[in-house]
Every structure is written in C-alpha cells, then in structure tokens.
C-alpha cells in the first residue's frame, strides 16, 4: 500500500510501500518494503524490509535520491526507539551507495508524546535533505491541533536543524503535507487546512507556503597570526546568498554548538572588528540568517591573546646592549689606530 518511487541518475527505479506480508521475519504488522529495478539488466532486485526492528505499525513512506544516488526514505512508525515513547514518530533511513548498505535507523521528529505522521521528503541540488510532516505537538502555539512541521539536514555539517512549525497562520487542523524543493533551493509545501483563511470558509482548503531554504553556513577565515598581543582583531567570512544578517559568537573554548550562547554581534556585513575582554584563548563561529532560518554554525577559528611582559625582553635587550658595546669598542679602536 501507498507506493512511492524515485529514479536515480542512471535510471534505476526505486520503489517503497508498506505491507502486512510476513517476509524475512517481518511479522504480521505493517512494515516498509523496498525494491529497485536495475536499469542495466531490466531485472527487479530482491525485496528488502527496512523496518524489521519494529513490531508496530510502519506506515506512509516517502523516498528521494540525492546527487550521489544514495536513497533516502522516511516513514511514520509507532515503535519505541531512540527516545521515542511509542506514539507515532518520523523514522529516517539511507542507503549508502558506496558501502552498498542501509544505515541504521534515525528518529527525526520530536520524541515526546506528540504524534507525528505522513512525512514528505525531497533533496536540493546541494544534497541537503528537507522533510515535512504533520504533528500534534504545540511547537509555536498553545493548542493540540495538528501542525505542518519542517526540518532539514545539512550535507556540510551532517547535522539536523531544529524543528520548525510551517502552518503558523493556521488556527485549526493542518494535514497531509507534500514537499518539493525548487531548482534554486526554494522549499515549497502544500497541505490541507481547515482554517478560515481569507474568508474561504470552514471547509478544508489547500494551503501553500514557499520559503528560501536555510542559507549555507559561512566559512570563517583563519586568524593570522593566531597569537596576538593586542586586544583587537578582525574577523572575516564569505558572503552567503540571500542572507539578511550574521550572528557572531565568541567563547573561551572550542564552539561545538551555539545553543548555549548569545551573539556578541548581529551585523549585515561579512566582517567585523572584535575587542577581547581579557587575555586567554577564544573561539569564534558565525551563523547566517535569511529571515526564515538560520544556517548551521560556521567552522570554529581560534586566537590566543596574551600581553608581553618586560621580562620577556630581558634577553633580547641584553643581546642588543652587547652588540652596541662591541660596535662602540670597534669604533674607538679604529680612531686610536688612525691617530
């Protein structure tokens, strides 16, 4: 049931569906089945069960293929797994073409008590993964109506973004999302909604939202030299497309995440001058903002600020003094020799 397909760059046809058939130890519950048609041999390959770990209902799969012909699959599943508590959550799995194997399962929805259903997946030209689904969690409003939720995976940082609500204008139930990414990275989502938006009545209507996907994370230039004796330094990074502003973060250790930090600057330019508060080692990252989403943090660069003390000049000064005395002595001897 609910078959979906995607075609890779060499014409292989990849198909998924959910099925109650007892196959390869799958049990009598509904499971996610996968099969592909080899474009060269014209032969369908053996069926694979992707949700064998689950003894609960595995339903509503969707599929996408990236530029490297890796196969990405999402579905909703009621199995308690990886923090999920047994309500329906969104599961994700990828077939890695290089290793010719399926990676381990991931849960990409919120693992609390909310119900997450009906995922839709697509992949942009930079191989960022975009997923939308319906969810009963109150992400941006104080109710339990179903909302349309969105999340993306950055191919550069290999991390999932935070979960965002898309149906923020809705005052009632939003269901059945479908997501597609445009040629230049725009994210397009449609869904059914019962909100009386623009006086269209309380029946169900089709709602649509388009937004620019998350900007690419900036690349901070290495600070050269990375040991300084003054309290000011210049930070520079590449200019990302479609960015409204940048958030600059500083910490006294390597920055793995900015969740616990407040930006020290919010600027529109792609460079700034920072004044350090004290001696020590500092790490910096930059995050780009395009109104809708923030990028993943940039690479972390570091600098060590130390004040040079007088004692550090003792040896150099003494050496200079000896050289000066030798020069004066030689001049004095030359004068005596001439006279």
C-alpha positions in Angstrom: 0.0 0.0 0.0 0.9 3.7 -0.5 3.7 3.0 -3.1 6.2 5.8 -3.8 9.1 5.8 -6.3 12.2 7.8 -7.2 14.6 7.4 -10.1 18.4 7.8 -9.8 20.9 9.3 -12.3 21.5 6.1 -14.2 17.8 5.2 -14.5 17.4 2.7 -11.6 13.8 2.8 -10.3 13.5 2.7 -6.5 10.1 1.8 -5.0 8.8 1.7 -1.4 5.5 0.7 0.1 4.0 -0.6 3.4 2.8 -4.1 3.6 1.4 -6.6 6.2 3.1 -9.6 4.4 5.2 -11.9 6.6 8.5 -11.7 4.8 12.1 -12.2 6.0 10.9 -12.3 9.6 9.0 -9.0 9.3 6.0 -10.3 11.3 2.3 -9.6 10.6 2.4 -5.9 11.4 2.7 -3.4 8.6 6.4 -2.9 7.5 8.2 -0.7 5.0 9.3 -2.7 1.9 11.8 -1.6 -0.7 12.7 -2.9 -4.2 14.5 -1.5 -7.2 14.6 -2.1 -10.9 18.1 -2.3 -12.3 18.3 -0.1 -15.4 21.0 -2.2 -17.0 19.7 -5.7 -16.5 16.0 -4.7 -16.5 15.5 -7.1 -13.6 13.8 -6.3 -10.3 16.1 -7.0 -7.4 15.2 -8.8 -4.2 12.7 -7.1 -1.8 14.2 -5.6 1.4 12.3 -5.0 4.7 13.5 -1.6 6.1 11.5 -1.7 9.4 12.4 -5.1 10.7 13.3 -3.6 14.1 9.7 -2.5 14.5 6.9 -4.7 15.9 4.4 -1.8 15.5 2.7 -0.1 12.6 5.2 1.2 10.0 3.3 3.4 7.5 3.2 6.2 4.9 6.7 6.1 3.4 8.3 8.6 1.1 11.5 8.4 -0.9 14.1 10.6 -2.6 17.5 10.1 -4.3 20.5 12.5 -3.9 23.1 13.5 -6.5 25.3 10.6 -5.5 22.4 8.1 -6.0 22.1 7.4 -2.3 18.4 6.5 -1.4 16.7 8.4 1.4 13.5 7.1 3.0 11.2 8.4 5.7 8.0 6.9 7.2 5.9 7.1 10.4 6.3 4.3 13.0 4.8 3.6 16.4 7.9 1.7 17.6 9.6 2.9 20.8 13.1 3.6 19.5 16.0 6.0 20.2 14.0 8.0 22.8 10.6 7.7 21.0 8.0 6.7 23.6 5.6 4.6 21.4 3.5 7.2 19.8 4.0 7.7 16.0 7.3 9.3 15.1 9.1 10.0 11.9 11.8 7.5 11.0 14.6 8.0 8.5 17.0 5.6 6.8 19.5 6.0 4.0 21.0 3.5 1.5 24.7 4.4 1.1 25.7 3.6 -2.5 29.4 3.5 -1.8 29.1 0.9 1.0 26.1 -0.8 -0.6 24.3 -1.0 2.7 21.4 0.6 4.7 22.5 2.8 7.5 20.9 2.5 11.0 17.5 3.9 11.8 17.1 7.5 13.0 14.2 9.2 14.6 14.0 12.8 13.3 10.7 14.0 14.8 10.3 15.2 18.4 10.5 12.1 20.6 7.9 13.4 23.2 4.3 12.4 23.5 3.1 14.1 20.3 2.1 12.1 17.3 4.0 12.6 14.0 2.6 11.3 10.7 2.7 11.4 6.9 6.3 12.6 6.1 7.3 14.1 2.8 10.9 14.3 1.7 12.9 16.0 -1.0 16.6 16.8 -1.6 18.0 20.1 -3.0 20.9 20.5 -5.5 23.4 20.7 -2.6 22.2 17.4 -1.2 20.6 19.0 1.8 17.6 16.8 2.9 14.2 18.5 3.5 11.4 16.8 5.4 7.9 17.9 6.3 5.2 16.1 8.3 2.1 16.7 10.4 2.5 16.7 14.2 0.2 17.2 17.2 3.0 18.9 19.3 2.4 22.6 20.2 5.6 24.0 18.7 4.5 27.6 18.1 1.0 27.9 19.6 -0.9 26.8 22.7 -3.1 24.1 21.3 -3.1 20.4 20.2 -4.2 20.9 16.6 -2.1 19.1 14.0 0.5 21.4 12.5 2.8 21.1 9.5 6.4 20.7 10.7 9.7 21.1 8.8 13.3 20.0 9.3 16.4 19.8 7.2 19.7 18.0 7.2 22.8 20.0 6.2 25.1 18.0 3.9 28.0 20.2 5.0 27.8 19.9 8.8 26.0 16.5 8.7 23.5 17.6 11.4 19.7 18.1 11.5 18.3 21.5 12.1 15.9 22.4 14.8 12.2 21.5 14.2 10.1 24.4 12.8 6.4 24.8 12.5 5.3 25.9 9.0 1.5 26.3 9.4 1.9 29.2 11.8 -1.1 31.1 10.2 -3.4 28.2 10.9 -5.9 28.3 13.8 -7.1 24.7 13.4 -6.0 21.4 11.9 -3.3 21.2 9.2 -2.8 17.8 7.5 -1.3 15.8 4.6 1.8 17.8 3.7 3.7 17.5 0.4 7.1 19.0 0.0 9.2 19.8 -3.1 12.5 21.7 -3.4 12.9 24.1 -6.4 15.9 24.2 -8.7 17.5 27.1 -6.8 16.8 25.8 -3.3 13.3 27.2 -2.6 11.2 24.9 -0.3 7.6 24.5 -1.4 5.0 22.9 0.9 1.2 22.3 0.3 -1.2 20.8 2.8 -4.9 20.6 3.7 -6.1 23.1 6.3 -9.5 23.9 7.9 -8.6 27.5 8.9 -11.0 30.1 7.5 -8.1 32.0 5.9 -9.1 35.0 3.7 -12.8 34.1 4.3 -12.7 30.9 2.3 -15.0 29.2 4.9 -14.5 26.4 7.4 -14.3 23.6 4.9 -10.9 22.1 4.0 -8.7 24.1 1.6 -5.3 23.7 0.1 -2.7 25.9 1.7 0.7 26.7 0.1 3.9 28.1 1.5 7.2 28.8 -0.2 10.3 30.0 1.5 14.0 30.1 0.9 15.8 27.1 2.4 18.4 27.6 5.1 21.4 29.5 4.0 24.7 27.8 3.6 26.9 28.1 6.7 29.6 30.7 6.4 33.3 29.9 6.3 35.4 31.9 8.8 38.8 32.9 7.6 41.6 31.6 9.8 43.0 34.3 12.1 46.6 35.0 11.2 48.6 35.1 13.4 46.6 33.1 15.9 48.6 34.5 18.8 48.3 38.2 19.3 49.4 40.8 21.9 46.7 43.4 21.2 43.1 43.2 22.3 41.5 43.8 18.8 41.3 41.5 15.8 39.5 41.4 12.5 37.0 38.6 11.7 36.1 37.8 8.0 33.9 35.2 6.3 32.5 34.5 2.9 29.3 36.3 1.9 26.3 33.8 1.7 23.5 34.3 -0.8 20.1 35.7 0.4 21.4 36.4 3.9 19.8 39.2 6.0 22.3 39.3 8.8 25.0 37.3 10.6 25.4 36.4 14.2 28.9 36.3 15.6 29.6 34.1 18.6 32.6 34.0 20.9 33.6 31.7 23.7 36.6 30.7 25.8 36.7 27.2 24.3 36.0 25.4 21.1 32.4 26.1 20.0 30.5 22.9 19.1 27.1 24.5 19.4 25.6 28.0 19.8 22.6 26.8 21.7 24.0 28.0 25.0 25.5 31.2 23.6 24.3 34.7 22.8 25.8 36.5 19.8 28.3 39.2 20.5 27.4 41.0 17.2 24.5 41.0 14.8 25.6 42.6 11.6 24.8 42.7 7.9 28.4 42.8 6.7 30.6 39.8 6.3 33.4 41.2 8.5 33.8 42.8 11.9 36.4 44.0 14.5 36.2 42.4 17.9 37.7 43.7 21.1 38.7 41.0 23.5 37.7 41.4 27.2 40.8 39.8 28.7 43.8 37.6 27.9 43.1 34.0 27.0 42.2 31.6 24.2 39.0 32.4 22.3 36.9 30.5 19.7 34.6 32.2 17.1 31.8 31.0 14.9 29.3 32.8 12.6 25.7 31.9 11.8 23.8 33.3 8.8 20.2 34.3 8.9 17.8 34.7 5.9 14.6 35.7 7.8 13.1 32.2 7.7 16.0 30.1 9.0 19.5 30.2 10.5 22.3 28.3 8.9 24.4 25.8 10.8 27.4 27.3 12.6 30.5 28.0 10.6 33.8 26.4 11.2 35.4 27.5 14.5 38.5 29.6 14.4 40.6 30.4 17.5 43.1 33.1 18.7 45.3 33.4 21.8 45.6 36.8 23.3 48.5 37.4 25.7 50.2 40.6 26.9 54.0 40.7 26.5 55.7 41.5 29.8 59.0 43.3 30.4 60.8 40.2 31.5 60.2 38.7 28.0 62.5 41.5 26.7 65.4 40.9 29.1 67.4 38.5 26.9 66.8 40.5 23.6 67.7 43.8 25.3 70.9 42.3 26.8 71.9 41.0 23.4 71.3 44.4 21.8 73.4 46.0 24.6 76.3 43.7 24.0 76.2 44.3 20.2 76.1 48.1 20.8 79.1 47.9 23.2 81.1 45.8 20.6 80.3 48.4 17.9 81.4 51.3 20.1 84.6 49.4 21.1 85.5 48.7 17.4 84.9 52.4 16.5 87.1 53.5 19.4 89.9 51.2 18.4 89.7 52.4 14.8 90.0 56.0 16.0 93.1 55.1 18.1 94.6 53.3 15.2 94.2 56.3 12.9 95.7 58.7 15.4 
